[in-house]
Amino acid sequence: MKYITEYRDPKLAKSIASKIKAEADPNKHYRLMEFCGGHTHVISRYGLEDILPPNVQMIHGPGCPVCVLPIGRIDSAIELALKHGVILCTYADTMRVPASKGLSMMKAKAQGADIRMVYSATDALNIAQENPDREVVFFAIGFETTTPATAVVLKQAKALGLKNFSVFCNHVLTPAAMNHILASDSVVKIDGFVGPAHVSTVIGSKPYEVFAGKNGKPVVVTGFEPLDMLQAILMLVRQINDNRAEVENEFTRAVKPEGNQKAIKMMDEVFELRDSFEWRGLGSVPYSALKLNDDYADFDAEKRFDIPYRKVPDNKACECGAILRGEKHPSDCKAFGTVCTPENPIGSCMVSSEGACAAYFTYGRKRRKPASH
């Protein structure tokens, strides 16, 4: 298939859905976690859950980088702009994430903070070059997908000898979160994973082999079109039926087993693992995030501005943490669609374009099938 329309062909979708229904054993439950927020949106947008058998259950995971960022990290970024007077550059989704004291980056900007929305890390670097008398901080977030771009601008900043540019690093790692979910005492039972697409174009499919080998959980890496998702579900159903636990790659048009070696090498040159990092909903997860290594310490905003991290509890009315753990659906939250909407979010899952709550709200998924246990 060459064209996007082919990945949305209703006849093919109906054919794959029929195979899933025929091959799903009515005496089994298939609890499949799609880790990536982009996959959650595909499921909601195209109503894929509505055409699955009742015993095939999709569980939404913590695959939204904005959603998993704890309030304390947003507070620190706002402090950089308000207290230290830096030009803070950030992606659009983070601007409206609720922080402490009723603030958000957007509200802090309204109070006079110089916070600028950028489309890329390069934009932040350009702003630093255009404002040599100002400190410019790039608020770097994202999984392995966006990490290479941050590494590129750090290497460029070092080559240019920029003294007014630094990075507040919040890059997190997918396999570590998947492992944490499996190792935790969560009430969620997972029979297989739909592996993320964009992340896997960078790290490849090999890092998931531990989940198939050690944990006995099949993984199918897949793309973002409805036929991709349905085919991945069918492949997982077949693995579970055969008592197999393997890593399969449906997204062969973009993902290689070894990933993008050039991007991986660049990340290794710039970053190193943090001992621990707090995730919203998951708590502190060991070796799940990156920080700048010693060679790039001069560009580390946390060191340059001596930013202390303060753990901040989530809004009690918000179920975002449980949703990110896969324990609840957005429609299980009493605030969903009432006091919490995209225009007035009380939690990050309603803010981000990859958030599960945003997906449910945007595509009218306010009710769901009863969960199969």
BELJOUR-V545004 format. One record per residue. N is the residue number from 1. SS is DSSP state (a for helix, b for strand, c for the rest). Layout:
# BELJOUR-V545004
n={N & N}
ss={SS & SS}
This chain:
# BELJOUR-V545004
n={1 & 2 & 3 & 4 & 5 & 6 & 7 & 8 & 9 & 10 & 11 & 12 & 13 & 14 & 15 & 16 & 17 & 18 & 19 & 20 & 21 & 22 & 23 & 24 & 25 & 26 & 27 & 28 & 29 & 30 & 31 & 32 & 33 & 34 & 35 & 36 & 37 & 38 & 39 & 40 & 41 & 42 & 43 & 44 & 45 & 46 & 47 & 48 & 49 & 50 & 51 & 52 & 53 & 54 & 55 & 56 & 57 & 58 & 59 & 60 & 61 & 62 & 63 & 64 & 65 & 66 & 67 & 68 & 69 & 70 & 71 & 72 & 73 & 74 & 75 & 76 & 77 & 78 & 79 & 80 & 81 & 82 & 83 & 84 & 85 & 86 & 87 & 88 & 89 & 90 & 91 & 92 & 93 & 94 & 95 & 96 & 97 & 98 & 99 & 100 & 101 & 102 & 103 & 104 & 105 & 106 & 107 & 108 & 109 & 110 & 111 & 112 & 113 & 114 & 115 & 116 & 117 & 118 & 119 & 120 & 121 & 122 & 123 & 124 & 125 & 126 & 127 & 128 & 129 & 130 & 131 & 132 & 133 & 134 & 135 & 136 & 137 & 138 & 139 & 140 & 141 & 142 & 143 & 144 & 145 & 146 & 147 & 148 & 149 & 150 & 151 & 152 & 153 & 154 & 155 & 156 & 157 & 158 & 159 & 160 & 161 & 162 & 163 & 164 & 165 & 166 & 167 & 168 & 169 & 170 & 171 & 172 & 173 & 174 & 175 & 176 & 177 & 178 & 179 & 180 & 181 & 182 & 183 & 184 & 185 & 186 & 187 & 188 & 189 & 190 & 191 & 192 & 193 & 194 & 195 & 196 & 197 & 198 & 199 & 200 & 201 & 202 & 203 & 204 & 205 & 206 & 207 & 208 & 209 & 210 & 211 & 212 & 213 & 214 & 215 & 216 & 217 & 218 & 219 & 220 & 221 & 222 & 223 & 224 & 225 & 226 & 227 & 228 & 229 & 230 & 231 & 232 & 233 & 234 & 235 & 236 & 237 & 238 & 239 & 240 & 241 & 242 & 243 & 244 & 245 & 246 & 247 & 248 & 249 & 250 & 251 & 252 & 253 & 254 & 255 & 256 & 257 & 258 & 259 & 260 & 261 & 262 & 263 & 264 & 265 & 266 & 267 & 268 & 269 & 270 & 271 & 272 & 273 & 274 & 275 & 276 & 277 & 278 & 279 & 280 & 281 & 282 & 283 & 284 & 285 & 286 & 287 & 288 & 289 & 290 & 291 & 292 & 293 & 294 & 295 & 296 & 297 & 298 & 299 & 300 & 301 & 302 & 303 & 304 & 305 & 306 & 307 & 308 & 309 & 310 & 311 & 312 & 313 & 314 & 315 & 316 & 317 & 318 & 319 & 320 & 321 & 322 & 323 & 324 & 325 & 326 & 327 & 328 & 329 & 330 & 331 & 332 & 333 & 334 & 335 & 336 & 337 & 338 & 339 & 340 & 341 & 342 & 343 & 344 & 345 & 346 & 347 & 348 & 349 & 350 & 351 & 352 & 353 & 354 & 355 & 356 & 357 & 358 & 359 & 360 & 361 & 362 & 363 & 364 & 365 & 366 & 367 & 368 & 369 & 370 & 371 & 372 & 373}
ss={c & c & c & a & a & a & a & a & c & a & a & a & a & a & a & a & a & a & a & a & a & a & a & c & c & c & c & c & c & b & b & b & b & b & b & b & a & a & a & a & a & a & a & a & a & c & c & a & a & a & a & c & c & c & c & b & b & b & b & b & b & b & b & c & c & c & c & c & b & c & a & a & a & a & a & a & a & a & a & a & a & a & c & c & c & c & b & b & b & b & c & a & a & a & a & a & c & c & c & a & a & a & c & c & a & a & a & a & a & a & c & c & c & c & b & b & b & c & c & c & a & a & a & a & a & a & a & a & a & a & c & c & c & c & c & b & b & b & b & b & b & b & c & a & a & a & a & a & a & a & a & a & a & a & a & a & a & a & a & a & c & c & c & c & b & b & b & b & b & b & b & b & c & a & a & a & a & a & a & a & a & a & a & c & c & c & c & c & c & c & c & b & b & b & b & c & c & a & a & a & a & a & a & c & c & a & a & a & a & a & a & a & a & c & c & c & c & b & b & b & b & c & c & c & c & a & a & a & a & a & a & a & a & a & a & a & a & a & a & a & a & c & c & c & c & c & b & b & b & c & c & c & c & c & c & c & c & c & c & c & a & a & a & a & a & a & a & a & a & a & b & b & b & c & c & b & b & b & b & c & c & c & b & b & b & b & c & c & b & b & b & b & c & a & a & a & a & a & a & b & a & a & a & a & c & c & c & c & c & c & c & c & c & c & c & c & c & c & c & a & a & a & a & a & c & c & c & c & c & a & a & a & c & c & c & b & c & c & c & b & b & c & c & b & c & c & c & a & a & a & c & c & c & c & c & a & a & a & a & a & a & a & c & c & c & c & c & c & c & c & c & c & c}
